[in-house]
Amino acid sequence: MSICFIPAGDITNAGSRMRAYWPAEFIPGATVAGWDDIRAGRLPQADAYVFQKLVDVALMQRLRDDGAIIVWDVCDPAWWFNPNDAEEAADAAHAVVASSRSLADDFTEWNGRSARYIRDRVLLSHFSRQVEHRDTSPVRLIWFGAGQNRVALHAAAANLSRLRANGHAVTLTIFDDAPHVPVGYLESDMPIHYVRWALHQENEVLAAHDIALLPPYPGPWGAVKSNNKAITAMAAGLPVTDGTCYQELWRFVTSPSTRAENGRAGRILVEELYNVEQSAADWTALIEELQHGANDTVHRGTEGVQVRRQMAQAG
């Protein structure tokens, strides 16, 4: 059995590395093909193809007609925004896999077909450096991610201002792809440092801080996102807070021992549940299962699609 992962982006994209590049390292014979490779005609021969987020339905169907197993791995609710194309992609796949349980449930509610759940997980060797928690001033908080997701920081803004008003010395580092864009509504309350995100220095920068400040992405989309940012921070030994509970934030800021205890517990949790080697095993088991029961899986999925189509026509 051979698996080819087709990620949405390169290894610097969090979803792509956690769900394609890193798992492939632990699956014998697995390959990763980018869309540039596909457009250049360099798609490797494989028994199974995992399309991560982005799809080409005609290509999926052609590979399926040739006898390959096709999986659509979703990280966002594409069916909310482009239901017709999402339906075609789901129809072309033997299975749909989601990056969070809530996203899998949302897909099933929309489509009538069960989606599998494989967690986002990390490569432990990427996080060889751990935070050294000690009594320090100022206490250094860090937020990281894609620049367009900074909107989440609004949820913690009031508590950050409250900390400063109560005499607690804290700073915030924003570690993303837009260091040239200031966060004006926070800069008047506390020192903010901007660092351009880079994969090769991710562990080093995270481990140079004391607390990961990761407020939830607002609205229903945030409810279906995976916890990959939290496990990334925990892999480096950082305690994680969403910043919406002042008492929790205050305890982390004022107690190095609380930060250290929480950081150790987080790292242990990552080692036990979020090691990407387990993702490799999950993908292997899924593909083997689909190889043995592809026809039944497709039949059940098609039934769900037909029921939903009939309901739409009746409505």
C-alpha positions as CSV (number, residue, x, y, z in Angstrom):
1,M,0.0,0.0,0.0
2,S,1.3,3.5,-0.9
3,I,-0.2,6.8,0.0
4,C,0.3,10.2,-1.7
5,F,-0.7,13.3,0.2
6,I,-1.7,16.3,-1.8
7,P,-1.5,19.3,0.7
8,A,-3.1,22.7,0.3
9,G,0.3,24.4,0.8
10,D,3.9,23.8,1.5
11,I,5.4,22.6,4.8
12,T,5.2,26.1,6.3
13,N,1.4,25.8,6.3
14,A,0.3,24.4,9.7
15,G,-2.4,22.1,8.4
16,S,-0.3,20.9,5.5
17,R,2.7,19.9,7.7
18,M,0.6,18.3,10.5
19,R,-1.7,16.4,8.1
20,A,0.6,15.6,5.2
21,Y,4.3,16.3,5.4
22,W,4.9,15.2,8.9
23,P,2.7,12.0,8.8
24,A,4.3,11.0,5.5
25,E,7.7,10.7,7.3
26,F,6.4,7.8,9.3
27,I,4.5,5.9,6.5
28,P,6.7,3.6,4.5
29,G,6.6,4.6,0.8
30,A,4.4,7.6,1.4
31,T,4.9,10.7,-0.9
32,V,3.8,14.3,-0.9
33,A,2.9,16.0,-4.1
34,G,2.2,19.8,-4.3
35,W,-0.1,21.4,-6.8
36,D,2.9,22.6,-8.8
37,D,4.0,19.0,-9.2
38,I,0.6,18.0,-10.3
39,R,0.3,20.8,-12.9
40,A,3.7,19.7,-14.2
41,G,2.6,16.1,-14.5
42,R,4.6,14.8,-11.6
43,L,1.9,13.1,-9.6
44,P,3.4,9.9,-8.1
45,Q,1.7,6.6,-8.6
46,A,0.0,5.5,-5.4
47,D,-2.7,3.2,-4.1
48,A,-4.4,6.1,-2.2
49,Y,-4.5,9.8,-2.6
50,V,-5.3,12.2,0.3
51,F,-6.5,15.6,-1.0
52,Q,-5.9,18.0,1.9
53,K,-8.4,20.9,1.7
54,L,-8.0,21.8,-2.0
55,V,-9.3,19.4,-4.6
56,D,-9.6,18.8,-8.3
57,V,-12.8,16.8,-8.7
58,A,-11.9,15.7,-12.3
59,L,-8.5,14.4,-11.1
60,M,-10.1,12.7,-8.1
61,Q,-12.6,10.9,-10.3
62,R,-9.9,9.9,-12.8
63,L,-7.7,8.5,-10.1
64,R,-10.7,6.7,-8.6
65,D,-11.6,5.2,-12.0
66,D,-8.1,3.9,-12.2
67,G,-8.6,2.0,-8.9
68,A,-7.1,4.3,-6.3
69,I,-8.6,5.2,-3.0
70,I,-9.6,8.8,-2.7
71,V,-9.8,10.7,0.6
72,W,-10.8,14.4,1.1
73,D,-9.2,15.8,4.2
74,V,-11.0,18.9,5.4
75,C,-9.8,21.5,7.8
76,D,-12.4,24.2,7.3
77,P,-16.2,24.0,6.5
78,A,-16.0,24.4,2.8
79,W,-19.6,23.3,2.4
80,W,-20.8,26.5,4.2
81,F,-19.4,28.7,1.5
82,N,-19.4,26.6,-1.7
83,P,-21.9,23.8,-1.1
84,N,-22.2,22.6,-4.8
85,D,-18.4,22.2,-5.2
86,A,-18.1,20.6,-1.8
87,E,-20.8,18.1,-2.7
88,E,-19.0,17.1,-5.9
89,A,-15.7,16.6,-3.9
90,A,-17.5,14.5,-1.3
91,D,-19.1,12.4,-4.0
92,A,-15.7,11.8,-5.6
93,A,-14.1,10.6,-2.3
94,H,-14.3,7.2,-0.7
95,A,-14.1,8.9,2.7
96,V,-14.0,12.4,4.2
97,V,-11.7,13.1,7.1
98,A,-11.9,16.2,9.4
99,S,-9.3,17.9,11.6
100,S,-11.7,18.3,14.5
101,R,-14.5,16.2,15.9
102,S,-16.9,19.2,15.7
103,L,-16.0,19.7,12.1
104,A,-16.7,16.1,11.4
105,D,-20.0,16.4,13.1
106,D,-20.8,19.5,11.1
107,F,-20.0,17.8,7.8
108,T,-22.3,14.8,8.7
109,E,-25.1,17.2,9.6
110,W,-24.8,18.9,6.2
111,N,-24.1,15.8,4.1
112,G,-25.8,12.9,5.8
113,R,-22.5,10.9,5.5
114,S,-20.2,10.2,8.4
115,A,-16.8,11.9,8.4
116,R,-13.8,10.4,10.0
117,Y,-11.7,12.4,12.6
118,I,-7.9,12.4,12.6
119,R,-6.3,14.9,15.0
120,D,-3.8,17.5,14.1
121,R,-0.5,16.3,15.6
122,V,3.1,17.5,15.8
123,L,6.5,16.3,15.1
124,L,8.1,16.1,18.6
125,S,11.6,16.4,17.3
126,H,10.7,19.9,15.9
127,F,10.1,21.0,19.5
128,S,13.4,20.0,21.1
129,R,13.7,23.2,23.1
130,Q,11.4,23.7,26.1
131,V,10.5,26.9,28.0
132,E,12.6,27.4,31.2
133,H,10.0,28.8,33.6
134,R,11.4,31.2,36.1
135,D,10.5,34.4,38.0
136,T,10.9,37.1,35.4
137,S,9.7,40.6,34.7
138,P,8.1,41.4,32.4
139,V,6.2,38.2,31.8
140,R,6.2,37.5,28.1
141,L,3.0,36.5,26.4
142,I,2.9,35.3,22.8
143,W,0.2,35.0,20.1
144,F,1.0,33.3,16.8
145,G,-0.8,32.3,13.7
146,A,-1.9,33.8,10.4
147,G,-2.2,37.5,10.4
148,Q,-5.8,37.6,9.4
149,N,-6.7,35.7,12.6
150,R,-5.5,38.5,14.9
151,V,-9.2,39.4,15.3
152,A,-9.2,36.7,18.0
153,L,-7.1,39.0,20.2
154,H,-10.1,41.2,20.8
155,A,-11.4,38.6,23.2
156,A,-8.5,39.0,25.5
157,A,-7.9,42.8,25.1
158,A,-9.8,43.9,28.2
159,N,-8.0,41.4,30.5
160,L,-4.6,42.5,29.1
161,S,-5.5,46.1,29.9
162,R,-6.7,45.0,33.3
163,L,-3.4,43.3,34.1
164,R,-1.4,46.4,33.2
165,A,-3.8,48.6,35.2
166,N,-3.2,46.4,38.3
167,G,0.5,46.9,38.0
168,H,1.5,43.6,36.3
169,A,4.4,43.9,33.9
170,V,3.5,42.0,30.8
171,T,4.5,42.2,27.1
172,L,2.9,40.6,24.1
173,T,4.7,39.2,21.1
174,I,2.8,38.7,17.9
175,F,4.5,36.0,15.8
176,D,2.9,36.0,12.4
177,D,3.2,36.8,8.7
178,A,2.3,40.5,9.1
179,P,4.9,42.1,11.5
180,H,4.6,45.4,9.6
181,V,1.0,45.8,10.6
182,P,0.5,47.2,14.1
183,V,-2.4,46.2,16.4
184,G,-3.4,49.7,17.3
185,Y,-6.0,48.9,19.9
186,L,-3.5,47.1,22.1
187,E,-0.4,49.2,21.6
188,S,-1.7,52.0,23.9
189,D,-2.0,49.6,26.8
190,M,1.2,47.4,26.6
191,P,4.4,46.9,24.8
192,I,4.0,44.8,21.7
193,H,6.8,43.1,19.8
194,Y,6.3,41.9,16.2
195,V,8.2,38.9,14.9
196,R,7.8,37.4,11.4
197,W,6.8,33.8,11.7
198,A,9.2,31.2,10.2
199,L,9.1,27.5,10.6
200,H,12.8,27.1,11.3
201,Q,12.6,29.4,14.3
202,E,9.2,28.5,15.6
203,N,10.4,26.4,18.5
204,E,13.1,28.9,19.4
205,V,10.7,31.9,19.5
206,L,8.0,30.1,21.4
207,A,10.4,28.7,24.0
208,A,11.7,32.3,24.6
209,H,8.3,33.3,26.1
210,D,6.3,32.5,29.2
211,I,2.6,32.1,28.2
212,A,0.8,31.3,25.0
213,L,-2.2,33.7,24.6
214,L,-4.6,32.0,22.2
215,P,-8.1,33.4,22.3
216,P,-10.6,31.4,20.2
217,Y,-11.5,32.5,16.7
218,P,-14.9,34.2,17.0
219,G,-18.2,32.8,15.8
220,P,-19.3,29.4,14.5
221,W,-16.1,29.0,12.4
222,G,-14.0,29.1,15.5
223,A,-16.1,26.3,17.0
224,V,-15.1,23.9,14.3
225,K,-11.4,24.7,14.1
226,S,-8.8,22.3,15.4
227,N,-6.6,22.9,18.5
228,N,-3.4,22.8,16.5
229,K,-2.2,26.2,17.8
230,A,-2.6,25.0,21.4
231,I,-0.7,21.8,20.9
232,T,2.0,23.7,19.1
233,A,2.5,25.9,22.2
234,M,2.3,22.9,24.6
235,A,4.9,21.1,22.6
236,A,7.3,23.9,23.5
237,G,6.3,23.7,27.2
238,L,4.2,26.8,27.2
239,P,1.1,27.1,29.3
240,V,-1.9,28.0,27.2
241,T,-4.7,30.4,28.1
242,D,-7.4,31.9,25.9
243,G,-7.2,35.1,28.0
244,T,-10.9,35.4,28.6
245,C,-10.7,34.5,32.3
246,Y,-8.9,37.2,34.3
247,Q,-8.2,34.9,37.3
248,E,-6.5,32.3,35.1
249,L,-4.5,34.9,33.3
250,W,-3.5,36.5,36.6
251,R,-2.3,33.1,38.1
252,F,-0.1,32.4,35.1
253,V,1.4,35.9,35.2
254,T,2.1,35.9,38.9
255,S,3.1,32.3,39.5
256,P,6.2,30.8,37.8
257,S,5.5,27.5,39.4
258,T,1.9,27.5,38.0
259,R,3.4,28.2,34.5
260,A,6.0,25.4,35.0
261,E,3.4,22.9,36.2
262,N,1.0,23.6,33.4
263,G,3.8,23.7,30.8
264,R,5.0,20.2,31.9
265,A,1.5,18.8,31.8
266,G,0.9,20.2,28.4
267,R,4.1,18.7,27.0
268,I,3.2,15.3,28.4
269,L,-0.3,15.5,26.9
270,V,1.3,16.3,23.5
271,E,3.6,13.3,23.8
272,E,0.7,11.0,24.7
273,L,-2.0,12.1,22.3
274,Y,-0.5,14.5,19.7
275,N,2.6,12.7,18.4
276,V,2.4,12.8,14.6
277,E,3.5,9.2,14.5
278,Q,0.0,8.3,15.7
279,S,-1.5,10.3,12.8
280,A,0.6,8.2,10.4
281,A,-0.9,5.0,12.0
282,D,-4.4,6.5,11.8
283,W,-4.0,7.3,8.1
284,T,-2.5,3.8,7.4
285,A,-5.4,2.1,9.2
286,L,-8.0,4.2,7.4
287,I,-6.6,3.5,3.9
288,E,-6.3,-0.2,4.7
289,E,-9.9,-0.2,5.8
290,L,-11.1,1.6,2.7
291,Q,-9.2,-0.8,0.5
292,H,-11.1,-3.7,2.0
293,G,-14.5,-2.0,2.0
294,A,-14.5,0.8,-0.5
295,N,-17.7,-0.2,-2.2
296,D,-19.7,-0.3,1.0
297,T,-18.3,3.0,2.1
298,V,-19.1,4.7,-1.2
299,H,-22.6,3.2,-1.2
300,R,-23.4,4.5,2.3
301,G,-22.1,7.9,1.4
302,T,-24.0,8.1,-1.9
303,E,-27.2,7.2,0.0
304,G,-26.7,10.2,2.3
305,V,-26.1,12.5,-0.7
306,Q,-29.2,11.3,-2.5
307,V,-31.4,11.8,0.6
308,R,-30.2,15.3,1.0
309,R,-30.8,16.1,-2.7
310,Q,-34.3,14.7,-2.5
311,M,-35.0,16.9,0.6
312,A,-33.7,19.9,-1.2
313,Q,-35.9,19.2,-4.2
314,A,-38.9,18.7,-2.0
315,G,-38.2,22.0,-0.2
